Amino acid sequence: MTDVPTHYAQPVQMLDFSRQFSTIRQEILDAIEAVCTSQKFILGPQVTSFEAAAAAACKVPHAIGCASGTDALWLALAAANIGTSANCSEARTSPQDAVITTPFTFFATVSAILRAGAKPLLADIDPQTFNLSPAATEEILNSPAGANVKAILPVHLYGQCADMDAFTALQQRHNLLLIEDAAQAFGATWNGVPAGSLGDAAAFSFYPTKNLSAMGDAGLVTTRSAAIDEHARSLHAHGMKRRYYHDEVGWNSRLDTLQAAILEVKLRYLPQWNQQRRDHAALYDQLFRAAGLTAATTKEGIVLPITDPRATHVFHQYIIRAPRRDALRQHLTDRRIGSEIYYPLPLHLQTSLAALGYKKGDFPHSEAAAAEVMALPMYPELSEDEQQTVVEAIAHFYA
């Protein structure tokens, strides 16, 4: 191994929570103190207030806070009557509901479908955006397996909306539900319409690494449907509409009042923070091109992220496709530069999902992405000097 150049002596963290907290510290502490003083820790007024603010940001009439992004996915599906989990007291004689989604996403996308009592059907991704391919989705819908499909669940991966023009057309043509996995995309838009209002329902995550982040786990379901809203509110509180009267088997998945108070403070800053992310992405692009590192494929160099002109990307992650990805990542680690792989193994190859019946080679675009993608440091408070350090270290590796 060559000596580490002195220019790389300063580490660059993948994410630094302390920088954001330092800018809003007093507001956060005041919000926490207000909850502690009220002692209304479960479904306090801050939950209602945050739900209203989040619904307004997503331009929908309804938003339901819940315990995590994973729960939000299940809640959106179950509240839309997809699967059997919300109605296990009733006999079920019809074929199992199926939901089409992507194998190149976080595990919760598929596990939530299974938890809802539905069957996941996987379709490959668009290799440019990494999002679920409408063409691959349509192939399933036109096949015998398409007969039992009740919903499409596209993921707005890395902060860029999936092709919602195409998915809305498929939804209408095949009379399906359209549920957004918007876990990574609060503030993203498609043709100017916010994520969270593009389908029948949507699920958000506020895990601490997200662009809108709680100080712990939290999630949200958004919808334009009063029926889905009412059903979700019952399901996330043990199936109760009246206290201790359980109309169905639900779950305990309420949003903590403390997390709601924190999120409402942060929501006010989110447009600014998302713009800073876009600015950082533009600078990364500029620095990579100036270094002569970019190419159309990984056979010739680094492939930069592509933003669809119809989308407003929020860059939850800045993802490159890199030749010799694993060696490059070790090179950065040696220089104390953070990076991450989202995701190293597609879902169809996960041991726990072997019963779905897929095998290696079934989704070549997803498998290729898993071997090449790498996330670089990305958060609003990242400095230009740090970005230069990251790109120079990568240039050093390929030199």
N, C-alpha and C positions, 0 to 999 in steps of 0.2 A: 504494500500500500504506500502511495506517495504521501509526503508530509502534507498536512492540512495547511493551505495558504492562510496567512494572517488575516486576509480580508474576510475569511469565513469564521473568525474567532467568535463573533457575536451570534448566538443562536437565534433562530427564527421559529417561533412556536407555530404549530398548526392552528391553534386557537388560544386566545388569551382572554379569559372571562374578566380578569381584573380591570382591564382597560375600560371596557364598557361600564362596569359597575362604578368606577371612579367618577364618571361623568354624570351619573344619575343617582349617586349614593344617597343623598338626603331625601330625594323623592321616594326612593324605594323604602328607606327606613321609616319615613313618615307613613307610607301606605301600610307597612307591616304593623306599625304601632297602632294605627287606627283599627285594624282587625283585632289586635290583642286587647285593646281597650274595650271594644264592643263585645268581645267574647263570642261572637257569632261565627264559629269556625267552619260550620257545615252549611252550605247554601245561604251564606250571608248576603247582604245587599251588594257587595262587590262582585259577586258572581253574576247577578242580574245586570249590573252596570257594564261589566266586561262583555257579557254576551251581546248586549245591545250595541256596544262600540264595535265589536268584531263583525256583527251582522251588517252594520253600516259600512264598514270597510270593504266587506265582500259584496255589498249591494244585494243582500237577500233579507227577507223579513224575519228569518229564524236562525238562531245559533244556540247550540246546546253544549255547554261545557261538560267535560268528562275527565276521567282520571289519567288517560294517556292517549297517544296517537294510535296505539294498537287497539285500545277499546273504542276509539272513534271509528275505526274501520269496521269493526264488528257491529257497532251501534248503527252506523249508516246502513249497512246491509240488512240487519235484522229489522230496523225500523221501517225499511222499504219492503218488508215481508219477503226477503230473499232467504231461502233455506228454511230450516225447521227449528232452529234453536230457540226462537222466540215463541214458538207455539207447540212445545213438546207435549202438552196435555191433550192435543187433538190428534186423532188418527190421521195418518198420512198415507194415501194410496196412490197419489200421482208420482210420476218419475222425479228423481232428485233434481233440484234446480242446479244449473251450471252457470259459472261466471268466468268470462274470458279475461285474463290478465297476462302480465309479462313475467318471464322467468328472471329478468334482470332488474331486481329491486330488493329492498329489505324483506326479510323473512315474514314480517307481520302482514304484508299484503296478501300472501297466500294462506297463512295460518288463520287470519280473520275469516276468510271464506270458509275454511274447514270448520272453524268454531261456530259459524252461522248455520252449519249443517248443509252447506252447498258443496258442489264439486268444482275445483279449479280446473279450467282448461287453459293451457298456456299457448301463447303465440309469440313469435320472435319480435325483435325490436327493429326500428329504423336505425341503421348503423351510424347515421350522422348525428341524430339528436339523442340516441339511446332510449327513446320513448317507444312504447308499444306501437307496432306497425299496424295501421288500418288495413293494409292489404292482407297481411297475415291473419288478422282478426276476421276479415271477410271470408277468407278460405275456410275457416272453421264454421262460420255461420252458414256457408253453402254446402257443408259436408253433413253426413248423417248425425255427427255429434252436435251440430248446431240446433237440433230440434228441441233440446232441453235448456238451451241458453236463456237465462232470464235477465242477465245484466252484463255490461262491459265495465271493467274496472281499470281504466288507464291510470298510470302513475305519472305525475308531473315531475320527472326525475331531475334532481340537481337544481331545481328551481325554474325550469322551463316547462310551460304547459305542453301537453301532448297535442296532436293535431285534432282539435275539437271540432273543426269544420267537418272533417271526415267521420269522426265518431258520432257526431250528431246526425249526420246523414244515415249512418248505419243504424243508429238507434231508431230513427223514424221508419226506415225501410223495413226493419225486422221487428218493430214494436217491442223494444227492449227498454230496460232501465239503464241509466248511465250514472255511475257512481265515481266521483273523482277521488283518487288517492293524492291529496294535495299536501301531504305531510311535510314536504320540503319547499312549499311554494306560496307561503302567505305573502300577498302583495304582488304576485305574478299576474299577468293578464294575457288574454288571447283576443286579438282584435279589439283591444281596449276594455274587454269584459273581465272582471277579476276572477281568478281561481276561487272556487267555492260557490260560484253561481253559474257554472257552465253545464252542470248536469242536474239530475234529480236530487242528489245529495252529495256532500263532500266531507272528507275527513282530514283534519289537520293535527299535526304533532307539535307540541311546544317543549320537546326534549331540550336540555340545555345547549346542545350544539346547533339548534335550528336558528334561522334568521330572526324569528320571533320566539324568544326562549323564556321558559319558566326557570325557577330555581329548584328544579325537581321534575317529576313527571306531570304532564297535563296534556289534554287534547280537546278537540272541538269538532262538532258536526254542524254543518251549515246546510240549509235547504230552503227552497221556495215553497215547499209543500206544508200546509198546516197539518195534514194528517201524519206526515213523517215526523214533524216536530213534536206533535202530541205523543206519538208512539215512542219516540226516542226518550222523551222526558219520563215516561213510565218505565221503560226498560232500564234506564240508568239508575233507577231507584227501586230495584227489586220488583219491578212490575206493578208498582203502586200508583194509582191516581188519588186514592184516599189513604191516609196513614193506616197501616196494618191490614188493608184490604188489597190482596194481591190478585190482580186480574190475569196475570200470566207470569211465567218464570223469567224474571229479569236478572239484573246483576247490580252489584254495588260499584258504580263507576261515576261518582260525583266529582266535580271539579272543586278542589279545596279553595276555601275563601282566600287564604293567604296567597295561593298561586294566582288567583283571579286578580287580586289587588296588584301584584307585581306585574302581571301581563298587561293590565290596563295602562300602567305607567309606561311600559316599553312600547306599547302599540302607538302611542303618540309620536314616538321617534322613528318608527319603522320606515316611513317613506324616505327619510333622510338616510337611514342606514342602508336601505336597499340601493339607493342611488350611489352611495359610497362603494358598495360591492360592484355595481356595474362599472364605476370608474376604475376600480382596481382590476377588473377583468380586461378593460380596454388597455390599461397600462401593461398588464402581462402580455397581451397580444402584441403590443408595440415592441416590448423588450425582446420577445422571442423572435419576432420578424427581424429586428435590428441585428440580432445575434446570428441570423442565417440558419436558424434551427428548424424552421417550419417546412412542412411538406403536405402533400395530399394523402399520403399513406405512410404507415410506420416503416415501410421498406426504405423510404428515403429520409425520414426525420420525424419530428414531433407533429402530431395532428392537434390543432387547437380546437376548442369548443366552437360549435356553430350555433348561432341564434337565428331561429326562424323569423323572417321579417314580420310575421303576424304576431309574434310573441314579445312580451316584455319580461325578460329574464331577471330573476332576483339573485342568481348565483349563490344559492345556498352552498354549492361547491363549485370550484373552478377545476374542471377535469380536462387533463390532456391524455392523449393516447401516445404511449412512449415505446420505442424499440428498447429491448433488454430492460423492461420495466423494473423487474425485481432487483437487478444489479444497480440500476439508477437509484432506486429507493434506498438501498444500503449505502450508496455513495452520499446521499443527502443525510442519512442518519449519522454517518461518520462525521459529518460537518455540523451536526446538531441543528439540522433543518427538518422541520416536521413535514409529514406527508401521510396519506392514508389511501387505502384501496377500497372503493365502493363500487363493485363487490367482487371478491376473489373467486367465488364459486356460485354459478347460477343456481336458481332454486330447483331446477329439474334434476340437478346432480347432488342435492343435499340428501344425506342418508335418511333423515326423518321423513322425506317426501318420496321415497322410493316407490311407495304404493300407488303413486299417481301413474306409474308405468312408463315414464320417459327414460331416455338413455342418451349417452354422449353422442353428439352429432345431430340431435334433433333440432337444436336451435343454434346454428352456426354463428349468427351475428352476436348473440348473447355470449357465447363461449369465447369468441374473439375479443369482445369488449372486456370480459373478465380477465383476460390475459394481458391486456394493454393499458387499461385505465389507471390513472393515478390522480389523486386530489392534492392540490398544492395549498399552502396557507391562504386562507380567505376569511376575513372578517372586517367590519367597517373600520376598525382602528389600526389596521395594518399600515405600515409606513412605506413610502416609496423606496427608501433605502433597503428595507427588508425584502421587497419584491425584487430589487436589483440583485441582492445577494442570492436569492433563490435562483434566478435565471442564470447568473454567472456561474453558480455551482453546477447547474445542469449543463451549461456550455463547456465547463471544464471536464465533465464526465465524457461528453461526446468527442471532445478534442483528442 
